[in-house]
Amino acid sequence: MASFKPTKIQVYPKLGEKVTQDTLYWKNYKAPVQIKEFGAVTNIDFSPVAPHNYAVTAFTRIHIYGPFSQEPVKSFTRFKDTAYCGRFRSDGQLLVAGCEDSVVRLFDVSGKVALRMFKGHTKAVRVTDFTSDRYHILTGSDDYTCRLWDIPNSTELTSYQEHTDYIRCGITSKLNRDLFITGSYDHTLKLFDARVNKSVMTMDHGQPVESLLLYPSEGLLVSAGGRYVKVWDLLKGGQPLVSLKNHHKTVTCLCLSSNGQRLLSASLDRHVKVYNTTNYKVVHNFDYAASILSLGLAPDDESIVVGMTNGILSIKHRKSSEETKEISGQQKRRPAYRVFVKGKNYVPKQDDYLVSKPVKQHLAKYDKQLKRFNVSKALDTALETWTRFRKPEITVAVIKELDRRGTLKNALAGRDERGLSQLLNFLVGNLVDPRFAPVLVPATEMILDIYQSVIGQSPVVDVQLQRLQDLLEREIGYQQDLLEVLGMLDTMAKMNTSPLTPHPPT
Amino acid sequence: MVEHGDIRVVHRGGSKINFREPVLSHDSRLLLCASGECVKVFSSSTEECVHDLQGHTDLVTGVLLNPSNHLQAYSCSADGTVRLWDFTDGILIKVQLHCHHVSVQPLSVSVFVYLLMCMCVTLTRLLSSSQGEYIASAKGLHLEVYFFKKQKSYRFSLKEDNKKGAKNTFTCLSCHPKDDCIATGHEDGKIRLWRNFNHKREYTYSTLHWHHSAVSSVRFTPEGTNLLSGGVESVLVQWRYNQETQKDFLPRLGAAITHIAVSPDGELFCTAHSDNKLTVIQSCVKVSAVIQGLVKGESVRTDLMVDPRSKALVLNGKPGHLQFYSLQRDKQLYNLDIVQQEYIHESGLQQFEVVKAAFDTRGNWLATVEERKQKDSTLELNLKLWAYDEQTQSFVLNTTVSGPHEARITAMCFCHTADSQTTMLVSASQDGHFKAWQLESNHYFYEGPFWSCDFVGAYHSLVPECCCFSADGSLLAISFQEVVTVWSPASWELLTTLSQPPGAIRDLCFGRQSCSKYLLGTTAKNLLCCWNLLTCTLEWSTSMDVSLLLSDPLSENMAAFCSHAGLFVFKPSEPRPLFSHKAICSGKVTRAVFAPREEMLESCEESSQWLNRSQLYFLTQYMDLMTFITKAEEDRLMASSKRLVIDDSVAVTPFYLLLGKHRQQQQEKQDRSFSAERNQLPQGSVAIKELLHTPAHVLPSASFLCSMFVRSLLISVTDKEKKSEEEEMESDKEEESECEMEASTMGQGQTAEAQETAAPALTKAQARELRRVKKLDHSWLSSLLDS
């Protein structure tokens, strides 16, 4: 005895977004954890040493979060005004931060009070960073200057006053202790060498520069400003390499994925875009709720942290491999362990003969009705609200199956006002879908035939029928237009091709 | 024309087993059914055919157990004879000749009634009660009951139609074995239980209604507790007698039930189905075995094909299925569900039908086309590609293309290269296009390889009719009505066009092997053309009404069937046909196929050489599967079938096959290892054989023989030792030869057999000992054997 063969639901290929390796990789994050900060989150910096805590600079505070904590493990609150740019030293022991009150503060990560205060700037300090030898600090300020400070004796070493507008971003070289780059609102990027007292290279970004990034090899420099992200080749004397314009608002932050293969840019347009660094094509896109000011990526891309203007910090953690599997394998409630453990852990021996248990066939609701030849009920189940809206292909497949069985008319007939309007509603929604039209058009004709006599008796049904009529008229109009366009295209194509490839003689 | 006396057209299996009601033996172990010109005896537990009772020369029309001996069965046939068989051993006992044309179904319990029935040719259904008091028959709208004692018959009639339009025509009937009750089935699906019918007027009947269309069979169980009924719905319904509201169902039996039989002990039921199937059902309404013959519908929509892997014949079977039928074993191997939809058993419903199928050269891919055409809606077409799965040993659906073309597909073929990396499928359709489909490995959406359209071609908006790949796959020929176009599948360039008006091309075929430069085609205007593709000219053409043209994949030979059933086998390069035969069957040959042989035949006769590598099977208009057979082969087959009858009295179970195979292998091994010494040592095995076959009471006491015998069964000595002993053996030879003489007198058949089942070798000493024992007893033993 063969078992009942369930109705075949046609699988239609998904149109639109292509699924690539990148999509799979970047989609493999859990639902974001959101933490409310006191003000706009202006900077996020990951500690270079494990466990990779990160410092979040928001309003007058810097919070340090652990990789999985939702509460700050540490916070620095001794700022008189808005804090900026809290950054870790390469050993993860010290943290430097600028402030609206022009004082640069250096903290021990385990302490609370500032170890050193560097005073000298006259306006808000927006940029701070450690040099690669770990003994100096670079700062950039709204007073157009950038300075180098010595940590042990907290003195100013050099001051450069080459920019003509606010300095809002800067980065030190990780390979050379004397090199650093600053970006300013005067549209320029300047590469300084501490051994000489002026800049050695100047690049014009064309827009106020918001963020800078050096590749690990430090041959390439990425700058963001306005809607543009630009890549510069430093080894070729600062030649522009690529200019990317994928955001529609100012790009505020740049980040490199851990293997250096992908570049991430965050913007005020609420998007984070992921670029392939070989061809600079956008491979993925994240959406966020508000304009993004800062972006951080944990080592190995374990988590993506995004700070927004509304003070929300959003953290996405990567799914572990087991979790990915579990989600796909649908968690189900299991019977109690003590009742069902018997024989569960028994492993058959090699020469044991396995007697397979008969597999019970689970049928969908509509299939159960179809099995019993309850055609009307089968259609009713297929027209349930969820199925009708979320999986119209199921409803269509059931209608098709009923048609194949020659009982569609019976199933459609004998419906009350509610049932009929539900059916018509479904038809209005899906009739012109080219995937469903071949099935639904005959069914619609059948409905109109059956219910011809009751037209005008119920206002609800009449409204639906009116909608159906409008829909068909519109569709016919579209088809006409399309055919006209097709005709035009055909003539044009013929005109183009005919002189090149003459038809073979008949 | 030359007459070829040694090549004959024969029926080749696939006959109907559902033609008449099957019969279950008393012990429920065996199942007898009429199958073409023979009666087949199946084992009801293993589904294997145990015996083929051959002897009738025409269609067998009925089988019946002998009521006086439950190991015997009668069979009647359209040749006018009734034969009595011992069906457990497969021996014909008696032949009775009748002048009447015997065509009714014998179902009664006494031979007397049976003879009576032979004369009642016109009745549709006949049954008698168990006590033999009356006999009931139904025809049209009348039920007639004849009482033997009273010698009176009563006739009960029904109105043709009732108010609701139900048809009351009788379709079947069954008598209750104990009560006076007759159950009748009707055209409208009702079952009526007639009681009190020994009165002309006061008869009563009650009605049971479950079936929605005609009831084709009703049957009471031997105890009379249950009533079984079945019909088009393919559901076996079990009604409780006197509690008719309680029913048991066995749904989805696969096809309409045509007959129901119950074993005499009531343990097993057997249903025959319209798709040439017998189902054995336990009395707890559970299917225990299915015996499936070759399914033959009204026509074969797909061509006949041979699966390159299993060498099985493939054609469409049950609706929506492809069947794989083993030609050697005359058994259906399996059904492949192509449509994968619940089949609705209702007449007049348009269902999906498999219309085209094609295999690639290695049998890795199967392409099928299914279509469904409703009266006033669009044609539904599906192209499915199936990949062979090594693990499950069957085909698994890989790609479904819904609506591959806008109109019917006229032809479909795979590219026939053995070593090509990419597999290609070409389908031609009535919408004027042909499409090439290719296997693609990577796609962002689908996992694993899948098929996609590679090229769409057309030629002057003509309809492509046939397509064919050349043997090396470098050329594709497609016929567009009167024009043959030749394309290069590598670049999809139109290379050349060939045309030979008048008449549209009907069939197209490339030559094989040495004749691969030829392209052959037949036209509607009775022309067989052969083009040479090197010169692109017509090589030759002849006026011939060819209905079917096909090429042998293993040789250069081509076969052309004429519309009046003539056959020509020829090579495209030679003017004379290799073989020709007039009127191979009545009517037209619709489908044919060359099936490769398992082992090559060595026939040196010129006329039958074309049958050496492959065998030609064809289907006649009446759906008979026929083949050509040479005389030598026929003789061999006869011999093997005889041996089968003698040897195999046991059912061929899988277990038996396993053991048998194992034994055969052992035997082969022995044969190989002993091929040199075989002549020197047959005596030992003969001795053992004799020992085993001699009745126990004439042998010396078991204690005397035992130790020696057991020792003889020990593992034989190694070859080296044997060689050292060879000299000794030589000396013994004379002594042995005497023995040989004696053994040969005992009966040649035995020695021949004994040699084949060579027992393990004996050591020299043991053999001698054994021989001595044998010599002692020999005088009386031989006399016993001779008697």
Chai-1 contact restraints between the chains, C-beta under 6 A:
chainA,res_idxA,chainB,res_idxB,connection_type,confidence,min_distance_angstrom,max_distance_angstrom,comment,restraint_id
A,M1,B,R252,contact,1.0,0.0,6.0,A-B,restraint_1
A,M1,B,V287,contact,1.0,0.0,6.0,A-B,restraint_2
A,A2,B,R252,contact,1.0,0.0,6.0,A-B,restraint_3
A,K5,B,Q341,contact,1.0,0.0,6.0,A-B,restraint_4
A,K5,B,E342,contact,1.0,0.0,6.0,A-B,restraint_5
A,P13,B,F445,contact,1.0,0.0,6.0,A-B,restraint_6
A,K18,B,Y444,contact,1.0,0.0,6.0,A-B,restraint_7
A,V19,B,Y444,contact,1.0,0.0,6.0,A-B,restraint_8
A,R405,B,I344,contact,1.0,0.0,6.0,A-B,restraint_9
A,G406,B,L349,contact,1.0,0.0,6.0,A-B,restraint_10
A,P442,B,S377,contact,1.0,0.0,6.0,A-B,restraint_11
